[in-house]
Amino acid sequence: MKLLFFKSNLLMQEDLQETLLREGHEVHPVTYNFSDFERDDFFL
């Protein structure tokens, strides 16, 4: 399965990504800096 993995500053996110890779999934990490956490029109 191909997955788009949104990277943020969450605990255990690296562990989750590593587990998905070990399970054979294709993981593509994406990083985005929000201008406004409540509403970001570009991200939507």
PDBQT receptor file of N, H, CA, C and O in Angstrom, charges set to zero:
ATOM      1  N   MET A   1       0.848  -1.158   0.000  1.00  0.00    +0.000 N 
ATOM      2  CA  MET A   1       0.000   0.000   0.000  1.00  0.00    +0.000 C 
ATOM      3  C   MET A   1       0.903   1.233   0.000  1.00  0.00    +0.000 C 
ATOM      4  O   MET A   1       1.905   1.272   0.714  1.00  0.00    +0.000 OA
ATOM      5  N   LYS A   2       0.552   2.225  -0.789  1.00  0.00    +0.000 N 
ATOM      6  H   LYS A   2      -0.262   2.194  -1.369  1.00  0.00    +0.000 HD
ATOM      7  CA  LYS A   2       1.282   3.487  -0.810  1.00  0.00    +0.000 C 
ATOM      8  C   LYS A   2       0.592   4.453   0.151  1.00  0.00    +0.000 C 
ATOM      9  O   LYS A   2      -0.624   4.633   0.098  1.00  0.00    +0.000 OA
ATOM     10  N   LEU A   3       1.392   5.080   1.041  1.00  0.00    +0.000 N 
ATOM     11  H   LEU A   3       2.380   4.934   1.084  1.00  0.00    +0.000 HD
ATOM     12  CA  LEU A   3       0.835   5.981   2.036  1.00  0.00    +0.000 C 
ATOM     13  C   LEU A   3       1.535   7.331   1.980  1.00  0.00    +0.000 C 
ATOM     14  O   LEU A   3       2.758   7.395   1.856  1.00  0.00    +0.000 OA
ATOM     15  N   LEU A   4       0.766   8.404   2.070  1.00  0.00    +0.000 N 
ATOM     16  H   LEU A   4      -0.227   8.352   2.171  1.00  0.00    +0.000 HD
ATOM     17  CA  LEU A   4       1.292   9.748   2.226  1.00  0.00    +0.000 C 
ATOM     18  C   LEU A   4       1.268  10.026   3.716  1.00  0.00    +0.000 C 
ATOM     19  O   LEU A   4       0.196  10.116   4.316  1.00  0.00    +0.000 OA
ATOM     20  N   PHE A   5       2.437  10.162   4.316  1.00  0.00    +0.000 N 
ATOM     21  H   PHE A   5       3.307  10.088   3.829  1.00  0.00    +0.000 HD
ATOM     22  CA  PHE A   5       2.571  10.262   5.769  1.00  0.00    +0.000 C 
ATOM     23  C   PHE A   5       2.846  11.713   6.132  1.00  0.00    +0.000 C 
ATOM     24  O   PHE A   5       3.922  12.234   5.837  1.00  0.00    +0.000 OA
ATOM     25  N   PHE A   6       1.885  12.366   6.767  1.00  0.00    +0.000 N 
ATOM     26  H   PHE A   6       1.011  11.943   7.006  1.00  0.00    +0.000 HD
ATOM     27  CA  PHE A   6       2.038  13.760   7.169  1.00  0.00    +0.000 C 
ATOM     28  C   PHE A   6       2.879  13.833   8.434  1.00  0.00    +0.000 C 
ATOM     29  O   PHE A   6       2.506  13.286   9.471  1.00  0.00    +0.000 OA
ATOM     30  N   LYS A   7       4.019  14.514   8.341  1.00  0.00    +0.000 N 
ATOM     31  H   LYS A   7       4.323  14.958   7.498  1.00  0.00    +0.000 HD
ATOM     32  CA  LYS A   7       4.924  14.630   9.485  1.00  0.00    +0.000 C 
ATOM     33  C   LYS A   7       4.608  15.896  10.269  1.00  0.00    +0.000 C 
ATOM     34  O   LYS A   7       4.496  16.986   9.709  1.00  0.00    +0.000 OA
ATOM     35  N   SER A   8       4.470  15.728  11.554  1.00  0.00    +0.000 N 
ATOM     36  H   SER A   8       4.561  14.842  12.010  1.00  0.00    +0.000 HD
ATOM     37  CA  SER A   8       4.269  16.853  12.464  1.00  0.00    +0.000 C 
ATOM     38  C   SER A   8       5.122  16.580  13.700  1.00  0.00    +0.000 C 
ATOM     39  O   SER A   8       5.940  15.660  13.685  1.00  0.00    +0.000 OA
ATOM     40  N   ASN A   9       4.955  17.327  14.725  1.00  0.00    +0.000 N 
ATOM     41  H   ASN A   9       4.291  18.074  14.737  1.00  0.00    +0.000 HD
ATOM     42  CA  ASN A   9       5.775  17.147  15.924  1.00  0.00    +0.000 C 
ATOM     43  C   ASN A   9       5.084  16.258  16.953  1.00  0.00    +0.000 C 
ATOM     44  O   ASN A   9       5.026  16.604  18.133  1.00  0.00    +0.000 OA
ATOM     45  N   LEU A  10       4.568  15.130  16.519  1.00  0.00    +0.000 N 
ATOM     46  H   LEU A  10       4.615  14.848  15.561  1.00  0.00    +0.000 HD
ATOM     47  CA  LEU A  10       3.885  14.211  17.422  1.00  0.00    +0.000 C 
ATOM     48  C   LEU A  10       4.846  13.169  17.968  1.00  0.00    +0.000 C 
ATOM     49  O   LEU A  10       5.779  12.744  17.286  1.00  0.00    +0.000 OA
ATOM     50  N   LEU A  11       4.606  12.767  19.200  1.00  0.00    +0.000 N 
ATOM     51  H   LEU A  11       3.849  13.112  19.754  1.00  0.00    +0.000 HD
ATOM     52  CA  LEU A  11       5.382  11.674  19.779  1.00  0.00    +0.000 C 
ATOM     53  C   LEU A  11       5.074  10.388  19.026  1.00  0.00    +0.000 C 
ATOM     54  O   LEU A  11       3.949  10.191  18.567  1.00  0.00    +0.000 OA
ATOM     55  N   MET A  12       6.033   9.544  18.901  1.00  0.00    +0.000 N 
ATOM     56  H   MET A  12       6.947   9.705  19.274  1.00  0.00    +0.000 HD
ATOM     57  CA  MET A  12       5.897   8.221  18.296  1.00  0.00    +0.000 C 
ATOM     58  C   MET A  12       5.677   8.241  16.787  1.00  0.00    +0.000 C 
ATOM     59  O   MET A  12       5.434   7.184  16.205  1.00  0.00    +0.000 OA
ATOM     60  N   GLN A  13       5.750   9.391  16.134  1.00  0.00    +0.000 N 
ATOM     61  H   GLN A  13       5.947  10.249  16.607  1.00  0.00    +0.000 HD
ATOM     62  CA  GLN A  13       5.512   9.413  14.691  1.00  0.00    +0.000 C 
ATOM     63  C   GLN A  13       6.610   8.673  13.934  1.00  0.00    +0.000 C 
ATOM     64  O   GLN A  13       6.333   8.010  12.935  1.00  0.00    +0.000 OA
ATOM     65  N   GLU A  14       7.851   8.780  14.402  1.00  0.00    +0.000 N 
ATOM     66  H   GLU A  14       8.076   9.319  15.214  1.00  0.00    +0.000 HD
ATOM     67  CA  GLU A  14       8.944   8.049  13.755  1.00  0.00    +0.000 C 
ATOM     68  C   GLU A  14       8.749   6.539  13.926  1.00  0.00    +0.000 C 
ATOM     69  O   GLU A  14       9.037   5.767  13.011  1.00  0.00    +0.000 OA
ATOM     70  N   ASP A  15       8.262   6.121  15.094  1.00  0.00    +0.000 N 
ATOM     71  H   ASP A  15       8.028   6.748  15.837  1.00  0.00    +0.000 HD
ATOM     72  CA  ASP A  15       7.985   4.701  15.328  1.00  0.00    +0.000 C 
ATOM     73  C   ASP A  15       6.882   4.206  14.400  1.00  0.00    +0.000 C 
ATOM     74  O   ASP A  15       6.974   3.106  13.857  1.00  0.00    +0.000 OA
ATOM     75  N   LEU A  16       5.849   5.006  14.219  1.00  0.00    +0.000 N 
ATOM     76  H   LEU A  16       5.774   5.900  14.661  1.00  0.00    +0.000 HD
ATOM     77  CA  LEU A  16       4.749   4.628  13.340  1.00  0.00    +0.000 C 
ATOM     78  C   LEU A  16       5.235   4.485  11.901  1.00  0.00    +0.000 C 
ATOM     79  O   LEU A  16       4.901   3.515  11.222  1.00  0.00    +0.000 OA
ATOM     80  N   GLN A  17       6.021   5.448  11.442  1.00  0.00    +0.000 N 
ATOM     81  H   GLN A  17       6.293   6.236  11.994  1.00  0.00    +0.000 HD
ATOM     82  CA  GLN A  17       6.543   5.389  10.082  1.00  0.00    +0.000 C 
ATOM     83  C   GLN A  17       7.442   4.156   9.899  1.00  0.00    +0.000 C 
ATOM     84  O   GLN A  17       7.346   3.466   8.884  1.00  0.00    +0.000 OA
ATOM     85  N   GLU A  18       8.295   3.885  10.861  1.00  0.00    +0.000 N 
ATOM     86  H   GLU A  18       8.372   4.445  11.685  1.00  0.00    +0.000 HD
ATOM     87  CA  GLU A  18       9.183   2.725  10.785  1.00  0.00    +0.000 C 
ATOM     88  C   GLU A  18       8.385   1.423  10.757  1.00  0.00    +0.000 C 
ATOM     89  O   GLU A  18       8.723   0.502  10.013  1.00  0.00    +0.000 OA
ATOM     90  N   THR A  19       7.337   1.345  11.557  1.00  0.00    +0.000 N 
ATOM     91  H   THR A  19       7.062   2.093  12.161  1.00  0.00    +0.000 HD
ATOM     92  CA  THR A  19       6.494   0.147  11.586  1.00  0.00    +0.000 C 
ATOM     93  C   THR A  19       5.804  -0.064  10.246  1.00  0.00    +0.000 C 
ATOM     94  O   THR A  19       5.745  -1.188   9.747  1.00  0.00    +0.000 OA
ATOM     95  N   LEU A  20       5.287   0.998   9.666  1.00  0.00    +0.000 N 
ATOM     96  H   LEU A  20       5.334   1.911  10.071  1.00  0.00    +0.000 HD
ATOM     97  CA  LEU A  20       4.632   0.888   8.359  1.00  0.00    +0.000 C 
ATOM     98  C   LEU A  20       5.606   0.400   7.295  1.00  0.00    +0.000 C 
ATOM     99  O   LEU A  20       5.247  -0.424   6.454  1.00  0.00    +0.000 OA
ATOM    100  N   LEU A  21       6.836   0.903   7.328  1.00  0.00    +0.000 N 
ATOM    101  H   LEU A  21       7.128   1.572   8.011  1.00  0.00    +0.000 HD
ATOM    102  CA  LEU A  21       7.851   0.454   6.374  1.00  0.00    +0.000 C 
ATOM    103  C   LEU A  21       8.182  -1.022   6.581  1.00  0.00    +0.000 C 
ATOM    104  O   LEU A  21       8.308  -1.773   5.613  1.00  0.00    +0.000 OA
ATOM    105  N   ARG A  22       8.321  -1.438   7.833  1.00  0.00    +0.000 N 
ATOM    106  H   ARG A  22       8.219  -0.829   8.619  1.00  0.00    +0.000 HD
ATOM    107  CA  ARG A  22       8.631  -2.843   8.140  1.00  0.00    +0.000 C 
ATOM    108  C   ARG A  22       7.527  -3.786   7.695  1.00  0.00    +0.000 C 
ATOM    109  O   ARG A  22       7.781  -4.937   7.340  1.00  0.00    +0.000 OA
ATOM    110  N   GLU A  23       6.298  -3.286   7.718  1.00  0.00    +0.000 N 
ATOM    111  H   GLU A  23       6.092  -2.351   8.006  1.00  0.00    +0.000 HD
ATOM    112  CA  GLU A  23       5.154  -4.099   7.302  1.00  0.00    +0.000 C 
ATOM    113  C   GLU A  23       5.021  -4.158   5.776  1.00  0.00    +0.000 C 
ATOM    114  O   GLU A  23       4.116  -4.805   5.251  1.00  0.00    +0.000 OA
ATOM    115  N   GLY A  24       5.939  -3.472   5.068  1.00  0.00    +0.000 N 
ATOM    116  H   GLY A  24       6.675  -2.947   5.495  1.00  0.00    +0.000 HD
ATOM    117  CA  GLY A  24       5.953  -3.564   3.615  1.00  0.00    +0.000 C 
ATOM    118  C   GLY A  24       5.238  -2.451   2.883  1.00  0.00    +0.000 C 
ATOM    119  O   GLY A  24       5.082  -2.515   1.663  1.00  0.00    +0.000 OA
ATOM    120  N   HIS A  25       4.799  -1.426   3.605  1.00  0.00    +0.000 N 
ATOM    121  H   HIS A  25       4.926  -1.374   4.595  1.00  0.00    +0.000 HD
ATOM    122  CA  HIS A  25       4.102  -0.317   2.961  1.00  0.00    +0.000 C 
ATOM    123  C   HIS A  25       5.108   0.684   2.381  1.00  0.00    +0.000 C 
ATOM    124  O   HIS A  25       6.212   0.845   2.902  1.00  0.00    +0.000 OA
ATOM    125  N   GLU A  26       4.711   1.343   1.309  1.00  0.00    +0.000 N 
ATOM    126  H   GLU A  26       3.815   1.212   0.886  1.00  0.00    +0.000 HD
ATOM    127  CA  GLU A  26       5.529   2.397   0.708  1.00  0.00    +0.000 C 
ATOM    128  C   GLU A  26       5.090   3.716   1.355  1.00  0.00    +0.000 C 
ATOM    129  O   GLU A  26       3.947   4.141   1.192  1.00  0.00    +0.000 OA
ATOM    130  N   VAL A  27       5.998   4.355   2.084  1.00  0.00    +0.000 N 
ATOM    131  H   VAL A  27       6.927   4.010   2.217  1.00  0.00    +0.000 HD
ATOM    132  CA  VAL A  27       5.661   5.545   2.866  1.00  0.00    +0.000 C 
ATOM    133  C   VAL A  27       6.374   6.758   2.283  1.00  0.00    +0.000 C 
ATOM    134  O   VAL A  27       7.587   6.743   2.075  1.00  0.00    +0.000 OA
ATOM    135  N   HIS A  28       5.594   7.815   2.021  1.00  0.00    +0.000 N 
ATOM    136  H   HIS A  28       4.609   7.827   2.190  1.00  0.00    +0.000 HD
ATOM    137  CA  HIS A  28       6.147   9.064   1.503  1.00  0.00    +0.000 C 
ATOM    138  C   HIS A  28       5.874  10.173   2.523  1.00  0.00    +0.000 C 
ATOM    139  O   HIS A  28       4.755  10.679   2.601  1.00  0.00    +0.000 OA
ATOM    140  N   PRO A  29       6.892  10.553   3.304  1.00  0.00    +0.000 N 
ATOM    141  CA  PRO A  29       6.683  11.596   4.310  1.00  0.00    +0.000 C 
ATOM    142  C   PRO A  29       6.547  12.979   3.673  1.00  0.00    +0.000 C 
ATOM    143  O   PRO A  29       7.247  13.310   2.715  1.00  0.00    +0.000 OA
ATOM    144  N   VAL A  30       5.636  13.776   4.221  1.00  0.00    +0.000 N 
ATOM    145  H   VAL A  30       5.068  13.507   4.998  1.00  0.00    +0.000 HD
ATOM    146  CA  VAL A  30       5.397  15.137   3.768  1.00  0.00    +0.000 C 
ATOM    147  C   VAL A  30       5.441  16.049   4.985  1.00  0.00    +0.000 C 
ATOM    148  O   VAL A  30       4.808  15.768   6.002  1.00  0.00    +0.000 OA
ATOM    149  N   THR A  31       6.186  17.134   4.877  1.00  0.00    +0.000 N 
ATOM    150  H   THR A  31       6.701  17.362   4.051  1.00  0.00    +0.000 HD
ATOM    151  CA  THR A  31       6.269  18.113   5.960  1.00  0.00    +0.000 C 
ATOM    152  C   THR A  31       5.659  19.421   5.476  1.00  0.00    +0.000 C 
ATOM    153  O   THR A  31       5.897  19.843   4.344  1.00  0.00    +0.000 OA
ATOM    154  N   TYR A  32       4.885  20.051   6.322  1.00  0.00    +0.000 N 
ATOM    155  H   TYR A  32       4.692  19.708   7.242  1.00  0.00    +0.000 HD
ATOM    156  CA  TYR A  32       4.258  21.326   5.979  1.00  0.00    +0.000 C 
ATOM    157  C   TYR A  32       4.210  22.197   7.223  1.00  0.00    +0.000 C 
ATOM    158  O   TYR A  32       3.814  21.733   8.292  1.00  0.00    +0.000 OA
ATOM    159  N   ASN A  33       4.610  23.454   7.092  1.00  0.00    +0.000 N 
ATOM    160  H   ASN A  33       4.932  23.831   6.223  1.00  0.00    +0.000 HD
ATOM    161  CA  ASN A  33       4.532  24.410   8.198  1.00  0.00    +0.000 C 
ATOM    162  C   ASN A  33       3.250  25.231   8.053  1.00  0.00    +0.000 C 
ATOM    163  O   ASN A  33       3.075  25.969   7.083  1.00  0.00    +0.000 OA
ATOM    164  N   PHE A  34       2.378  25.089   9.017  1.00  0.00    +0.000 N 
ATOM    165  H   PHE A  34       2.521  24.490   9.805  1.00  0.00    +0.000 HD
ATOM    166  CA  PHE A  34       1.107  25.788   8.969  1.00  0.00    +0.000 C 
ATOM    167  C   PHE A  34       1.283  27.274   9.267  1.00  0.00    +0.000 C 
ATOM    168  O   PHE A  34       2.045  27.665  10.151  1.00  0.00    +0.000 OA
ATOM    169  N   SER A  35       0.557  28.089   8.506  1.00  0.00    +0.000 N 
ATOM    170  H   SER A  35      -0.062  27.772   7.788  1.00  0.00    +0.000 HD
ATOM    171  CA  SER A  35       0.540  29.524   8.808  1.00  0.00    +0.000 C 
ATOM    172  C   SER A  35      -0.457  29.799   9.930  1.00  0.00    +0.000 C 
ATOM    173  O   SER A  35      -0.284  30.738  10.707  1.00  0.00    +0.000 OA
ATOM    174  N   ASP A  36      -1.509  28.967  10.011  1.00  0.00    +0.000 N 
ATOM    175  H   ASP A  36      -1.649  28.204   9.380  1.00  0.00    +0.000 HD
ATOM    176  CA  ASP A  36      -2.542  29.101  11.033  1.00  0.00    +0.000 C 
ATOM    177  C   ASP A  36      -3.084  27.701  11.327  1.00  0.00    +0.000 C 
ATOM    178  O   ASP A  36      -3.636  27.056  10.435  1.00  0.00    +0.000 OA
ATOM    179  N   PHE A  37      -2.934  27.225  12.561  1.00  0.00    +0.000 N 
ATOM    180  H   PHE A  37      -2.486  27.748  13.286  1.00  0.00    +0.000 HD
ATOM    181  CA  PHE A  37      -3.371  25.869  12.893  1.00  0.00    +0.000 C 
ATOM    182  C   PHE A  37      -4.886  25.709  12.873  1.00  0.00    +0.000 C 
ATOM    183  O   PHE A  37      -5.381  24.593  12.717  1.00  0.00    +0.000 OA
ATOM    184  N   GLU A  38      -5.627  26.793  13.027  1.00  0.00    +0.000 N 
ATOM    185  H   GLU A  38      -5.225  27.700  13.154  1.00  0.00    +0.000 HD
ATOM    186  CA  GLU A  38      -7.092  26.710  13.006  1.00  0.00    +0.000 C 
ATOM    187  C   GLU A  38      -7.624  26.594  11.578  1.00  0.00    +0.000 C 
ATOM    188  O   GLU A  38      -8.569  25.847  11.323  1.00  0.00    +0.000 OA
ATOM    189  N   ARG A  39      -7.018  27.332  10.650  1.00  0.00    +0.000 N 
ATOM    190  H   ARG A  39      -6.250  27.939  10.857  1.00  0.00    +0.000 HD
ATOM    191  CA  ARG A  39      -7.474  27.299   9.258  1.00  0.00    +0.000 C 
ATOM    192  C   ARG A  39      -6.310  27.658   8.355  1.00  0.00    +0.000 C 
ATOM    193  O   ARG A  39      -5.715  28.727   8.488  1.00  0.00    +0.000 OA
ATOM    194  N   ASP A  40      -5.995  26.779   7.458  1.00  0.00    +0.000 N 
ATOM    195  H   ASP A  40      -6.479  25.911   7.350  1.00  0.00    +0.000 HD
ATOM    196  CA  ASP A  40      -4.933  27.006   6.491  1.00  0.00    +0.000 C 
ATOM    197  C   ASP A  40      -5.477  26.635   5.119  1.00  0.00    +0.000 C 
ATOM    198  O   ASP A  40      -5.543  25.454   4.777  1.00  0.00    +0.000 OA
ATOM    199  N   ASP A  41      -5.859  27.615   4.345  1.00  0.00    +0.000 N 
ATOM    200  H   ASP A  41      -5.805  28.574   4.623  1.00  0.00    +0.000 HD
ATOM    201  CA  ASP A  41      -6.503  27.374   3.046  1.00  0.00    +0.000 C 
ATOM    202  C   ASP A  41      -5.622  26.584   2.085  1.00  0.00    +0.000 C 
ATOM    203  O   ASP A  41      -6.135  25.758   1.331  1.00  0.00    +0.000 OA
ATOM    204  N   PHE A  42      -4.312  26.815   2.094  1.00  0.00    +0.000 N 
ATOM    205  H   PHE A  42      -3.896  27.486   2.707  1.00  0.00    +0.000 HD
ATOM    206  CA  PHE A  42      -3.417  26.084   1.205  1.00  0.00    +0.000 C 
ATOM    207  C   PHE A  42      -3.414  24.602   1.544  1.00  0.00    +0.000 C 
ATOM    208  O   PHE A  42      -3.465  23.767   0.641  1.00  0.00    +0.000 OA
ATOM    209  N   PHE A  43      -3.354  24.256   2.830  1.00  0.00    +0.000 N 
ATOM    210  H   PHE A  43      -3.312  24.934   3.564  1.00  0.00    +0.000 HD
ATOM    211  CA  PHE A  43      -3.329  22.859   3.235  1.00  0.00    +0.000 C 
ATOM    212  C   PHE A  43      -4.650  22.162   2.923  1.00  0.00    +0.000 C 
ATOM    213  O   PHE A  43      -4.663  20.995   2.533  1.00  0.00    +0.000 OA
ATOM    214  N   LEU A  44      -5.753  22.875   3.093  1.00  0.00    +0.000 N 
ATOM    215  H   LEU A  44      -5.743  23.823   3.410  1.00  0.00    +0.000 HD
ATOM    216  CA  LEU A  44      -7.059  22.269   2.779  1.00  0.00    +0.000 C 
ATOM    217  C   LEU A  44      -7.147  21.907   1.331  1.00  0.00    +0.000 C 
ATOM    218  O   LEU A  44      -8.170  21.387   0.885  1.00  0.00    +0.000 OA
TER     219      LEU A  44
